[in-house]
Amino acid sequence: MFFEGFEGKGYATEAATAALHWAWAQGWSTLVSYIHPDNTRSRALAERLGAVHDPNAQLPEGETAQETLVYRHSPDADGSPEAYA
C-alpha cells in the first residue's frame, strides 16, 4: 500500500520485482498475489510482472472469488527471473 501522492512512481514495481528475484533465488517455484477485483492497478502490476489469473487457486480462508482474485507468478521457462527484470 502507498500513501496518496506516491502511486505511479514505480515503487510497487520495484518492490515486487525485488521480492520475486529473492523468491526465485531461494528456489521457490511459484508465488501468488491476492487482489481485490476492483483494484485495477494491482491487477495491472501483477500482469506486467508476468503473473496470470489462476481461477483454480485456493483462496484465503473466508474469501470468495467475488472478493479476491489470485494471480500466479512463476519464473520463466529456464528458471531465472529475467522475464521480470
Distance bins in CASP14 RR format, pairs under 12 A and 6 or more apart:
PFRMAT RR
TARGET T0000
AUTHOR 0000-0000-0000
RMODE 2
METHOD distances of the structure
MODEL  1
1 7 0 0 0 0 1 0 0 0 0 0 0
1 11 0 0 0 0 0 1 0 0 0 0 0
1 12 0 0 0 0 1 0 0 0 0 0 0
1 15 0 0 0 0 0 1 0 0 0 0 0
1 39 0 0 0 0 0 1 0 0 0 0 0
1 41 0 0 0 0 0 1 0 0 0 0 0
1 42 0 0 0 0 1 0 0 0 0 0 0
2 8 0 0 0 0 1 0 0 0 0 0 0
2 9 0 0 0 0 1 0 0 0 0 0 0
2 10 0 0 0 0 1 0 0 0 0 0 0
2 11 1 0 0 1 0 0 0 0 0 0 0
2 12 1 0 0 1 0 0 0 0 0 0 0
2 13 0 0 0 0 0 1 0 0 0 0 0
2 14 0 0 0 0 0 1 0 0 0 0 0
2 15 0 0 0 0 1 0 0 0 0 0 0
2 41 0 0 0 0 1 0 0 0 0 0 0
2 42 0 0 0 0 0 1 0 0 0 0 0
2 45 0 0 0 0 0 1 0 0 0 0 0
3 9 0 0 0 0 0 1 0 0 0 0 0
3 11 0 0 0 0 0 1 0 0 0 0 0
5 11 0 0 0 0 0 1 0 0 0 0 0
6 12 0 0 0 0 1 0 0 0 0 0 0
6 15 0 0 0 0 0 1 0 0 0 0 0
7 13 0 0 0 0 0 1 0 0 0 0 0
7 39 0 0 0 0 0 1 0 0 0 0 0
7 40 0 0 0 0 0 1 0 0 0 0 0
7 41 1 0 0 1 0 0 0 0 0 0 0
7 42 0 0 0 0 0 1 0 0 0 0 0
7 44 0 0 0 0 0 1 0 0 0 0 0
7 45 0 0 0 0 0 1 0 0 0 0 0
8 14 0 0 0 0 0 1 0 0 0 0 0
8 41 0 0 0 0 1 0 0 0 0 0 0
8 44 0 0 0 0 0 1 0 0 0 0 0
8 45 0 0 0 0 1 0 0 0 0 0 0
9 15 0 0 0 0 0 1 0 0 0 0 0
10 16 0 0 0 0 1 0 0 0 0 0 0
10 17 0 0 0 0 1 0 0 0 0 0 0
10 18 0 0 0 0 0 1 0 0 0 0 0
10 41 0 0 0 0 0 1 0 0 0 0 0
10 45 0 0 0 0 1 0 0 0 0 0 0
10 48 0 0 0 0 0 1 0 0 0 0 0
11 17 0 0 0 0 0 1 0 0 0 0 0
11 18 0 0 0 0 0 1 0 0 0 0 0
11 41 0 0 0 0 0 1 0 0 0 0 0
11 45 0 0 0 0 0 1 0 0 0 0 0
12 18 0 0 0 0 0 1 0 0 0 0 0
12 19 0 0 0 0 0 1 0 0 0 0 0
12 33 0 0 0 0 0 1 0 0 0 0 0
12 39 0 0 0 0 0 1 0 0 0 0 0
12 41 1 0 0 1 0 0 0 0 0 0 0
12 42 1 0 0 1 0 0 0 0 0 0 0
12 44 0 0 0 0 0 1 0 0 0 0 0
12 45 1 0 1 0 0 0 0 0 0 0 0
12 46 0 0 0 0 0 1 0 0 0 0 0
12 48 0 0 0 0 0 1 0 0 0 0 0
12 49 0 0 0 0 1 0 0 0 0 0 0
13 19 0 0 0 0 0 1 0 0 0 0 0
13 20 0 0 0 0 0 1 0 0 0 0 0
13 41 0 0 0 0 0 1 0 0 0 0 0
13 42 0 0 0 0 0 1 0 0 0 0 0
13 44 0 0 0 0 0 1 0 0 0 0 0
13 45 1 0 0 1 0 0 0 0 0 0 0
13 46 0 0 0 0 0 1 0 0 0 0 0
13 47 0 0 0 0 0 1 0 0 0 0 0
13 48 1 0 0 1 0 0 0 0 0 0 0
13 49 1 0 0 1 0 0 0 0 0 0 0
13 50 0 0 0 0 0 1 0 0 0 0 0
13 84 0 0 0 0 1 0 0 0 0 0 0
13 85 0 0 0 0 0 1 0 0 0 0 0
14 20 0 0 0 0 0 1 0 0 0 0 0
14 21 0 0 0 0 0 1 0 0 0 0 0
14 45 0 0 0 0 0 1 0 0 0 0 0
14 49 0 0 0 0 0 1 0 0 0 0 0
14 84 0 0 0 0 0 1 0 0 0 0 0
14 85 0 0 0 0 0 1 0 0 0 0 0
15 21 0 0 0 0 0 1 0 0 0 0 0
15 22 0 0 0 0 0 1 0 0 0 0 0
15 45 0 0 0 0 1 0 0 0 0 0 0
15 49 0 0 0 0 0 1 0 0 0 0 0
16 22 0 0 0 0 0 1 0 0 0 0 0
16 23 0 0 0 0 0 1 0 0 0 0 0
16 31 0 0 0 0 1 0 0 0 0 0 0
16 33 0 0 0 0 1 0 0 0 0 0 0
16 35 0 0 0 0 0 1 0 0 0 0 0
16 41 0 0 0 0 0 1 0 0 0 0 0
16 42 0 0 0 0 1 0 0 0 0 0 0
16 44 0 0 0 0 0 1 0 0 0 0 0
16 45 1 0 0 1 0 0 0 0 0 0 0
16 46 0 0 0 0 1 0 0 0 0 0 0
16 47 0 0 0 0 0 1 0 0 0 0 0
16 48 0 0 0 0 1 0 0 0 0 0 0
16 49 1 0 1 0 0 0 0 0 0 0 0
16 50 0 0 0 0 0 1 0 0 0 0 0
16 51 0 0 0 0 1 0 0 0 0 0 0
16 71 0 0 0 0 0 1 0 0 0 0 0
16 73 0 0 0 0 1 0 0 0 0 0 0
16 81 0 0 0 0 0 1 0 0 0 0 0
16 84 0 0 0 0 1 0 0 0 0 0 0
16 85 0 0 0 0 0 1 0 0 0 0 0
17 23 0 0 0 0 0 1 0 0 0 0 0
17 24 0 0 0 0 0 1 0 0 0 0 0
17 45 0 0 0 0 1 0 0 0 0 0 0
17 46 0 0 0 0 0 1 0 0 0 0 0
17 48 0 0 0 0 1 0 0 0 0 0 0
17 49 1 0 0 1 0 0 0 0 0 0 0
17 50 0 0 0 0 0 1 0 0 0 0 0
17 51 0 0 0 0 0 1 0 0 0 0 0
17 73 0 0 0 0 0 1 0 0 0 0 0
17 81 0 0 0 0 1 0 0 0 0 0 0
17 82 0 0 0 0 0 1 0 0 0 0 0
17 83 0 0 0 0 0 1 0 0 0 0 0
17 84 1 0 1 0 0 0 0 0 0 0 0
17 85 1 0 0 1 0 0 0 0 0 0 0
18 24 0 0 0 0 0 1 0 0 0 0 0
18 25 0 0 0 0 0 1 0 0 0 0 0
18 49 0 0 0 0 0 1 0 0 0 0 0
18 81 0 0 0 0 0 1 0 0 0 0 0
18 84 0 0 0 0 1 0 0 0 0 0 0
18 85 0 0 0 0 0 1 0 0 0 0 0
19 25 0 0 0 0 0 1 0 0 0 0 0
19 26 0 0 0 0 0 1 0 0 0 0 0
19 28 0 0 0 0 0 1 0 0 0 0 0
19 31 1 0 0 1 0 0 0 0 0 0 0
19 33 0 0 0 0 0 1 0 0 0 0 0
19 45 0 0 0 0 0 1 0 0 0 0 0
19 49 0 0 0 0 1 0 0 0 0 0 0
19 73 0 0 0 0 1 0 0 0 0 0 0
19 81 0 0 0 0 0 1 0 0 0 0 0
19 84 0 0 0 0 1 0 0 0 0 0 0
20 26 0 0 0 0 0 1 0 0 0 0 0
20 27 0 0 0 0 0 1 0 0 0 0 0
20 28 0 0 0 0 1 0 0 0 0 0 0
20 30 0 0 0 0 0 1 0 0 0 0 0
20 31 1 0 0 1 0 0 0 0 0 0 0
20 32 0 0 0 0 0 1 0 0 0 0 0
20 33 0 0 0 0 0 1 0 0 0 0 0
20 45 0 0 0 0 0 1 0 0 0 0 0
20 46 0 0 0 0 0 1 0 0 0 0 0
20 48 0 0 0 0 0 1 0 0 0 0 0
20 49 1 0 0 1 0 0 0 0 0 0 0
20 50 0 0 0 0 1 0 0 0 0 0 0
20 51 0 0 0 0 1 0 0 0 0 0 0
20 73 1 0 0 1 0 0 0 0 0 0 0
20 74 0 0 0 0 1 0 0 0 0 0 0
20 75 0 0 0 0 1 0 0 0 0 0 0
20 76 0 0 0 0 0 1 0 0 0 0 0
20 79 0 0 0 0 0 1 0 0 0 0 0
20 80 0 0 0 0 0 1 0 0 0 0 0
20 81 1 0 1 0 0 0 0 0 0 0 0
20 82 0 0 0 0 0 1 0 0 0 0 0
20 83 0 0 0 0 1 0 0 0 0 0 0
20 84 1 0 1 0 0 0 0 0 0 0 0
20 85 0 0 0 0 1 0 0 0 0 0 0
21 27 0 0 0 0 0 1 0 0 0 0 0
21 28 0 0 0 0 0 1 0 0 0 0 0
21 31 0 0 0 0 0 1 0 0 0 0 0
21 49 0 0 0 0 0 1 0 0 0 0 0
21 73 0 0 0 0 0 1 0 0 0 0 0
21 75 0 0 0 0 1 0 0 0 0 0 0
21 79 0 0 0 0 0 1 0 0 0 0 0
21 80 0 0 0 0 1 0 0 0 0 0 0
21 81 1 0 1 0 0 0 0 0 0 0 0
21 82 0 0 0 0 1 0 0 0 0 0 0
21 83 0 0 0 0 0 1 0 0 0 0 0
21 84 1 0 0 1 0 0 0 0 0 0 0
21 85 1 0 0 1 0 0 0 0 0 0 0
22 28 0 0 0 0 1 0 0 0 0 0 0
22 31 0 0 0 0 0 1 0 0 0 0 0
22 81 0 0 0 0 1 0 0 0 0 0 0
22 84 0 0 0 0 0 1 0 0 0 0 0
23 29 0 0 0 0 1 0 0 0 0 0 0
23 30 0 0 0 0 1 0 0 0 0 0 0
23 31 1 0 1 0 0 0 0 0 0 0 0
23 32 0 0 0 0 0 1 0 0 0 0 0
23 33 0 0 0 0 0 1 0 0 0 0 0
23 49 0 0 0 0 0 1 0 0 0 0 0
23 73 0 0 0 0 1 0 0 0 0 0 0
23 74 0 0 0 0 0 1 0 0 0 0 0
23 75 0 0 0 0 1 0 0 0 0 0 0
23 79 0 0 0 0 0 1 0 0 0 0 0
23 81 0 0 0 0 1 0 0 0 0 0 0
23 84 0 0 0 0 0 1 0 0 0 0 0
24 30 0 0 0 0 0 1 0 0 0 0 0
24 31 0 0 0 0 1 0 0 0 0 0 0
24 49 0 0 0 0 0 1 0 0 0 0 0
24 73 0 0 0 0 1 0 0 0 0 0 0
24 74 0 0 0 0 1 0 0 0 0 0 0
24 75 1 0 1 0 0 0 0 0 0 0 0
24 76 0 0 0 0 1 0 0 0 0 0 0
24 78 0 0 0 0 0 1 0 0 0 0 0
24 79 1 0 0 1 0 0 0 0 0 0 0
24 80 1 0 0 1 0 0 0 0 0 0 0
24 81 1 0 1 0 0 0 0 0 0 0 0
24 82 0 0 0 0 1 0 0 0 0 0 0
24 83 0 0 0 0 0 1 0 0 0 0 0
24 84 0 0 0 0 1 0 0 0 0 0 0
24 85 0 0 0 0 0 1 0 0 0 0 0
25 75 0 0 0 0 1 0 0 0 0 0 0
25 79 0 0 0 0 0 1 0 0 0 0 0
25 80 0 0 0 0 1 0 0 0 0 0 0
25 81 1 0 0 1 0 0 0 0 0 0 0
26 75 0 0 0 0 0 1 0 0 0 0 0
26 81 0 0 0 0 0 1 0 0 0 0 0
27 74 0 0 0 0 0 1 0 0 0 0 0
27 75 0 0 0 0 1 0 0 0 0 0 0
27 79 0 0 0 0 1 0 0 0 0 0 0
27 80 0 0 0 0 0 1 0 0 0 0 0
27 81 0 0 0 0 0 1 0 0 0 0 0
28 72 0 0 0 0 0 1 0 0 0 0 0
28 73 0 0 0 0 1 0 0 0 0 0 0
28 74 0 0 0 0 1 0 0 0 0 0 0
28 75 0 0 0 0 1 0 0 0 0 0 0
28 79 0 0 0 0 0 1 0 0 0 0 0
28 81 0 0 0 0 0 1 0 0 0 0 0
29 72 0 0 0 0 0 1 0 0 0 0 0
29 73 0 0 0 0 0 1 0 0 0 0 0
29 74 1 0 0 1 0 0 0 0 0 0 0
29 75 1 0 0 1 0 0 0 0 0 0 0
29 79 0 0 0 0 1 0 0 0 0 0 0
30 51 0 0 0 0 1 0 0 0 0 0 0
30 52 0 0 0 0 0 1 0 0 0 0 0
30 54 0 0 0 0 1 0 0 0 0 0 0
30 57 0 0 0 0 1 0 0 0 0 0 0
30 70 0 0 0 0 0 1 0 0 0 0 0
30 71 0 0 0 0 0 1 0 0 0 0 0
30 72 1 0 1 0 0 0 0 0 0 0 0
30 73 1 0 0 1 0 0 0 0 0 0 0
30 74 1 0 1 0 0 0 0 0 0 0 0
30 75 0 0 0 0 1 0 0 0 0 0 0
30 79 0 0 0 0 0 1 0 0 0 0 0
31 46 0 0 0 0 0 1 0 0 0 0 0
31 49 0 0 0 0 1 0 0 0 0 0 0
31 50 0 0 0 0 0 1 0 0 0 0 0
31 51 0 0 0 0 1 0 0 0 0 0 0
31 54 0 0 0 0 0 1 0 0 0 0 0
31 57 0 0 0 0 0 1 0 0 0 0 0
31 70 0 0 0 0 0 1 0 0 0 0 0
31 71 0 0 0 0 1 0 0 0 0 0 0
31 72 1 0 0 1 0 0 0 0 0 0 0
31 73 1 0 1 0 0 0 0 0 0 0 0
31 74 0 0 0 0 1 0 0 0 0 0 0
31 75 0 0 0 0 1 0 0 0 0 0 0
31 81 0 0 0 0 0 1 0 0 0 0 0
31 84 0 0 0 0 0 1 0 0 0 0 0
32 46 0 0 0 0 1 0 0 0 0 0 0
32 51 0 0 0 0 1 0 0 0 0 0 0
32 52 0 0 0 0 0 1 0 0 0 0 0
32 53 0 0 0 0 0 1 0 0 0 0 0
32 54 1 0 0 1 0 0 0 0 0 0 0
32 56 0 0 0 0 0 1 0 0 0 0 0
32 57 1 0 0 1 0 0 0 0 0 0 0
32 58 0 0 0 0 1 0 0 0 0 0 0
32 59 0 0 0 0 1 0 0 0 0 0 0
32 60 0 0 0 0 1 0 0 0 0 0 0
32 68 0 0 0 0 0 1 0 0 0 0 0
32 69 0 0 0 0 1 0 0 0 0 0 0
32 70 1 0 1 0 0 0 0 0 0 0 0
32 71 1 0 0 1 0 0 0 0 0 0 0
32 72 1 0 1 0 0 0 0 0 0 0 0
32 73 1 0 0 1 0 0 0 0 0 0 0
32 74 0 0 0 0 0 1 0 0 0 0 0
33 39 0 0 0 0 0 1 0 0 0 0 0
33 42 1 0 0 1 0 0 0 0 0 0 0
33 43 0 0 0 0 1 0 0 0 0 0 0
33 44 0 0 0 0 0 1 0 0 0 0 0
33 45 0 0 0 0 1 0 0 0 0 0 0
33 46 1 0 1 0 0 0 0 0 0 0 0
33 47 0 0 0 0 0 1 0 0 0 0 0
33 48 0 0 0 0 0 1 0 0 0 0 0
33 49 0 0 0 0 1 0 0 0 0 0 0
33 50 0 0 0 0 0 1 0 0 0 0 0
33 51 1 0 0 1 0 0 0 0 0 0 0
33 52 0 0 0 0 0 1 0 0 0 0 0
33 53 0 0 0 0 0 1 0 0 0 0 0
33 54 0 0 0 0 1 0 0 0 0 0 0
33 57 0 0 0 0 0 1 0 0 0 0 0
33 60 0 0 0 0 0 1 0 0 0 0 0
33 68 0 0 0 0 1 0 0 0 0 0 0
33 69 0 0 0 0 1 0 0 0 0 0 0
33 70 1 0 0 1 0 0 0 0 0 0 0
33 71 1 0 1 0 0 0 0 0 0 0 0
33 72 0 0 0 0 1 0 0 0 0 0 0
33 73 1 0 0 1 0 0 0 0 0 0 0
34 42 0 0 0 0 1 0 0 0 0 0 0
34 43 0 0 0 0 0 1 0 0 0 0 0
34 46 0 0 0 0 0 1 0 0 0 0 0
34 51 0 0 0 0 0 1 0 0 0 0 0
34 53 0 0 0 0 0 1 0 0 0 0 0
34 54 0 0 0 0 0 1 0 0 0 0 0
34 57 0 0 0 0 1 0 0 0 0 0 0
34 58 0 0 0 0 0 1 0 0 0 0 0
34 59 1 0 0 1 0 0 0 0 0 0 0
34 60 1 0 0 1 0 0 0 0 0 0 0
34 61 0 0 0 0 0 1 0 0 0 0 0
34 62 0 0 0 0 0 1 0 0 0 0 0
34 63 1 0 0 1 0 0 0 0 0 0 0
34 65 0 0 0 0 0 1 0 0 0 0 0
34 67 0 0 0 0 1 0 0 0 0 0 0
34 68 1 0 1 0 0 0 0 0 0 0 0
34 69 1 0 0 1 0 0 0 0 0 0 0
34 70 1 0 0 1 0 0 0 0 0 0 0
34 71 0 0 0 0 1 0 0 0 0 0 0
34 72 0 0 0 0 0 1 0 0 0 0 0
34 73 0 0 0 0 0 1 0 0 0 0 0
35 41 0 0 0 0 1 0 0 0 0 0 0
35 42 1 0 1 0 0 0 0 0 0 0 0
35 43 1 0 1 0 0 0 0 0 0 0 0
35 44 0 0 0 0 0 1 0 0 0 0 0
35 45 0 0 0 0 1 0 0 0 0 0 0
35 46 1 0 0 1 0 0 0 0 0 0 0
35 47 0 0 0 0 0 1 0 0 0 0 0
35 51 0 0 0 0 1 0 0 0 0 0 0
35 53 0 0 0 0 1 0 0 0 0 0 0
35 54 0 0 0 0 0 1 0 0 0 0 0
35 57 0 0 0 0 0 1 0 0 0 0 0
35 59 0 0 0 0 0 1 0 0 0 0 0
35 60 0 0 0 0 0 1 0 0 0 0 0
35 63 0 0 0 0 0 1 0 0 0 0 0
35 65 0 0 0 0 0 1 0 0 0 0 0
35 67 0 0 0 0 0 1 0 0 0 0 0
35 68 1 0 0 1 0 0 0 0 0 0 0
35 69 1 0 1 0 0 0 0 0 0 0 0
35 70 1 0 0 1 0 0 0 0 0 0 0
35 71 1 0 0 1 0 0 0 0 0 0 0
35 72 0 0 0 0 0 1 0 0 0 0 0
35 73 0 0 0 0 0 1 0 0 0 0 0
36 42 1 0 0 1 0 0 0 0 0 0 0
36 43 0 0 0 0 1 0 0 0 0 0 0
36 46 0 0 0 0 0 1 0 0 0 0 0
36 60 0 0 0 0 0 1 0 0 0 0 0
36 63 0 0 0 0 1 0 0 0 0 0 0
36 64 0 0 0 0 0 1 0 0 0 0 0
36 65 0 0 0 0 0 1 0 0 0 0 0
36 66 0 0 0 0 1 0 0 0 0 0 0
36 67 1 0 0 1 0 0 0 0 0 0 0
36 68 1 0 0 1 0 0 0 0 0 0 0
36 69 1 0 0 1 0 0 0 0 0 0 0
36 70 0 0 0 0 0 1 0 0 0 0 0
36 71 0 0 0 0 0 1 0 0 0 0 0
37 43 1 0 0 1 0 0 0 0 0 0 0
37 53 0 0 0 0 0 1 0 0 0 0 0
37 55 0 0 0 0 0 1 0 0 0 0 0
37 63 0 0 0 0 0 1 0 0 0 0 0
37 64 0 0 0 0 0 1 0 0 0 0 0
37 65 0 0 0 0 1 0 0 0 0 0 0
37 66 1 0 0 1 0 0 0 0 0 0 0
37 67 1 0 0 1 0 0 0 0 0 0 0
37 68 1 0 0 1 0 0 0 0 0 0 0
37 69 1 0 1 0 0 0 0 0 0 0 0
37 70 0 0 0 0 0 1 0 0 0 0 0
37 71 0 0 0 0 0 1 0 0 0 0 0
38 66 0 0 0 0 0 1 0 0 0 0 0
38 67 0 0 0 0 1 0 0 0 0 0 0
38 68 0 0 0 0 0 1 0 0 0 0 0
38 69 0 0 0 0 1 0 0 0 0 0 0
39 45 0 0 0 0 1 0 0 0 0 0 0
39 46 0 0 0 0 1 0 0 0 0 0 0
39 67 0 0 0 0 0 1 0 0 0 0 0
39 68 0 0 0 0 0 1 0 0 0 0 0
39 69 0 0 0 0 1 0 0 0 0 0 0
39 71 0 0 0 0 0 1 0 0 0 0 0
40 46 0 0 0 0 0 1 0 0 0 0 0
40 47 0 0 0 0 0 1 0 0 0 0 0
40 69 0 0 0 0 0 1 0 0 0 0 0
41 47 0 0 0 0 0 1 0 0 0 0 0
41 48 0 0 0 0 0 1 0 0 0 0 0
42 48 0 0 0 0 0 1 0 0 0 0 0
42 49 0 0 0 0 0 1 0 0 0 0 0
42 51 0 0 0 0 0 1 0 0 0 0 0
42 68 0 0 0 0 0 1 0 0 0 0 0
42 69 0 0 0 0 1 0 0 0 0 0 0
42 71 0 0 0 0 1 0 0 0 0 0 0
43 49 0 0 0 0 0 1 0 0 0 0 0
43 50 0 0 0 0 0 1 0 0 0 0 0
43 51 0 0 0 0 1 0 0 0 0 0 0
43 52 0 0 0 0 0 1 0 0 0 0 0
43 53 0 0 0 0 1 0 0 0 0 0 0
43 68 0 0 0 0 0 1 0 0 0 0 0
43 69 1 0 0 1 0 0 0 0 0 0 0
43 70 0 0 0 0 0 1 0 0 0 0 0
43 71 1 0 0 1 0 0 0 0 0 0 0
44 50 0 0 0 0 0 1 0 0 0 0 0
44 51 0 0 0 0 0 1 0 0 0 0 0
44 71 0 0 0 0 0 1 0 0 0 0 0
45 51 0 0 0 0 1 0 0 0 0 0 0
45 71 0 0 0 0 1 0 0 0 0 0 0
45 73 0 0 0 0 0 1 0 0 0 0 0
45 84 0 0 0 0 0 1 0 0 0 0 0
46 52 0 0 0 0 1 0 0 0 0 0 0
46 53 0 0 0 0 1 0 0 0 0 0 0
46 54 0 0 0 0 0 1 0 0 0 0 0
46 69 0 0 0 0 1 0 0 0 0 0 0
46 70 0 0 0 0 1 0 0 0 0 0 0
46 71 1 1 0 0 0 0 0 0 0 0 0
46 72 0 0 0 0 1 0 0 0 0 0 0
46 73 1 0 0 1 0 0 0 0 0 0 0
46 84 0 0 0 0 0 1 0 0 0 0 0
47 53 0 0 0 0 1 0 0 0 0 0 0
47 69 0 0 0 0 0 1 0 0 0 0 0
47 71 1 0 0 1 0 0 0 0 0 0 0
47 72 0 0 0 0 0 1 0 0 0 0 0
47 73 0 0 0 0 0 1 0 0 0 0 0
47 84 0 0 0 0 0 1 0 0 0 0 0
48 71 0 0 0 0 0 1 0 0 0 0 0
48 73 0 0 0 0 0 1 0 0 0 0 0
48 83 0 0 0 0 0 1 0 0 0 0 0
48 84 0 0 0 0 1 0 0 0 0 0 0
48 85 0 0 0 0 0 1 0 0 0 0 0
49 71 0 0 0 0 1 0 0 0 0 0 0
49 72 0 0 0 0 0 1 0 0 0 0 0
49 73 1 0 0 1 0 0 0 0 0 0 0
49 74 0 0 0 0 0 1 0 0 0 0 0
49 75 0 0 0 0 0 1 0 0 0 0 0
49 76 0 0 0 0 0 1 0 0 0 0 0
49 81 0 0 0 0 1 0 0 0 0 0 0
49 83 0 0 0 0 1 0 0 0 0 0 0
49 84 1 0 1 0 0 0 0 0 0 0 0
49 85 0 0 0 0 0 1 0 0 0 0 0
50 71 0 0 0 0 1 0 0 0 0 0 0
50 72 0 0 0 0 1 0 0 0 0 0 0
50 73 1 0 0 1 0 0 0 0 0 0 0
50 74 0 0 0 0 1 0 0 0 0 0 0
50 75 0 0 0 0 0 1 0 0 0 0 0
50 76 0 0 0 0 1 0 0 0 0 0 0
50 81 0 0 0 0 0 1 0 0 0 0 0
50 82 0 0 0 0 0 1 0 0 0 0 0
50 83 1 0 0 1 0 0 0 0 0 0 0
50 84 1 0 0 1 0 0 0 0 0 0 0
50 85 0 0 0 0 0 1 0 0 0 0 0
51 57 0 0 0 0 0 1 0 0 0 0 0
51 69 0 0 0 0 0 1 0 0 0 0 0
51 70 0 0 0 0 1 0 0 0 0 0 0
51 71 1 1 0 0 0 0 0 0 0 0 0
51 72 1 0 1 0 0 0 0 0 0 0 0
51 73 1 0 1 0 0 0 0 0 0 0 0
51 74 0 0 0 0 1 0 0 0 0 0 0
51 75 0 0 0 0 0 1 0 0 0 0 0
51 83 0 0 0 0 0 1 0 0 0 0 0
51 84 0 0 0 0 1 0 0 0 0 0 0
52 69 0 0 0 0 0 1 0 0 0 0 0
52 70 0 0 0 0 1 0 0 0 0 0 0
52 71 1 0 0 1 0 0 0 0 0 0 0
52 72 1 0 1 0 0 0 0 0 0 0 0
52 73 0 0 0 0 1 0 0 0 0 0 0
52 74 0 0 0 0 1 0 0 0 0 0 0
53 65 0 0 0 0 0 1 0 0 0 0 0
53 68 0 0 0 0 0 1 0 0 0 0 0
53 69 1 0 0 1 0 0 0 0 0 0 0
53 70 1 0 0 1 0 0 0 0 0 0 0
53 71 1 0 1 0 0 0 0 0 0 0 0
53 72 1 0 0 1 0 0 0 0 0 0 0
53 73 0 0 0 0 0 1 0 0 0 0 0
54 65 0 0 0 0 0 1 0 0 0 0 0
54 68 0 0 0 0 0 1 0 0 0 0 0
54 69 0 0 0 0 1 0 0 0 0 0 0
54 70 1 0 1 0 0 0 0 0 0 0 0
54 71 1 0 0 1 0 0 0 0 0 0 0
54 72 1 0 1 0 0 0 0 0 0 0 0
54 73 0 0 0 0 1 0 0 0 0 0 0
54 74 0 0 0 0 0 1 0 0 0 0 0
55 65 1 0 0 1 0 0 0 0 0 0 0
55 68 0 0 0 0 0 1 0 0 0 0 0
55 69 0 0 0 0 1 0 0 0 0 0 0
55 70 1 0 0 1 0 0 0 0 0 0 0
55 71 0 0 0 0 0 1 0 0 0 0 0
55 72 0 0 0 0 0 1 0 0 0 0 0
56 65 0 0 0 0 0 1 0 0 0 0 0
56 70 0 0 0 0 1 0 0 0 0 0 0
56 72 0 0 0 0 1 0 0 0 0 0 0
57 63 0 0 0 0 0 1 0 0 0 0 0
57 65 0 0 0 0 0 1 0 0 0 0 0
57 68 0 0 0 0 1 0 0 0 0 0 0
57 69 0 0 0 0 1 0 0 0 0 0 0
57 70 1 1 0 0 0 0 0 0 0 0 0
57 71 0 0 0 0 1 0 0 0 0 0 0
57 72 1 0 0 1 0 0 0 0 0 0 0
57 73 0 0 0 0 0 1 0 0 0 0 0
58 65 0 0 0 0 0 1 0 0 0 0 0
58 68 0 0 0 0 0 1 0 0 0 0 0
58 70 1 0 0 1 0 0 0 0 0 0 0
58 72 0 0 0 0 0 1 0 0 0 0 0
59 65 1 0 0 1 0 0 0 0 0 0 0
59 66 0 0 0 0 0 1 0 0 0 0 0
59 67 0 0 0 0 1 0 0 0 0 0 0
59 68 1 0 1 0 0 0 0 0 0 0 0
59 69 0 0 0 0 1 0 0 0 0 0 0
59 70 1 0 0 1 0 0 0 0 0 0 0
60 67 0 0 0 0 1 0 0 0 0 0 0
60 68 1 0 0 1 0 0 0 0 0 0 0
60 69 0 0 0 0 0 1 0 0 0 0 0
60 70 0 0 0 0 1 0 0 0 0 0 0
61 67 0 0 0 0 0 1 0 0 0 0 0
61 68 0 0 0 0 0 1 0 0 0 0 0
62 68 0 0 0 0 1 0 0 0 0 0 0
63 69 0 0 0 0 1 0 0 0 0 0 0
63 70 0 0 0 0 1 0 0 0 0 0 0
64 70 0 0 0 0 0 1 0 0 0 0 0
73 81 0 0 0 0 1 0 0 0 0 0 0
73 83 0 0 0 0 0 1 0 0 0 0 0
73 84 0 0 0 0 1 0 0 0 0 0 0
74 80 0 0 0 0 0 1 0 0 0 0 0
74 81 0 0 0 0 0 1 0 0 0 0 0
74 83 0 0 0 0 1 0 0 0 0 0 0
74 84 0 0 0 0 0 1 0 0 0 0 0
75 81 1 0 1 0 0 0 0 0 0 0 0
75 82 0 0 0 0 1 0 0 0 0 0 0
75 83 1 0 0 1 0 0 0 0 0 0 0
75 84 0 0 0 0 1 0 0 0 0 0 0
75 85 0 0 0 0 0 1 0 0 0 0 0
76 82 1 0 0 1 0 0 0 0 0 0 0
76 83 1 1 0 0 0 0 0 0 0 0 0
76 84 1 0 0 1 0 0 0 0 0 0 0
76 85 0 0 0 0 0 1 0 0 0 0 0
77 83 0 0 0 0 1 0 0 0 0 0 0
END
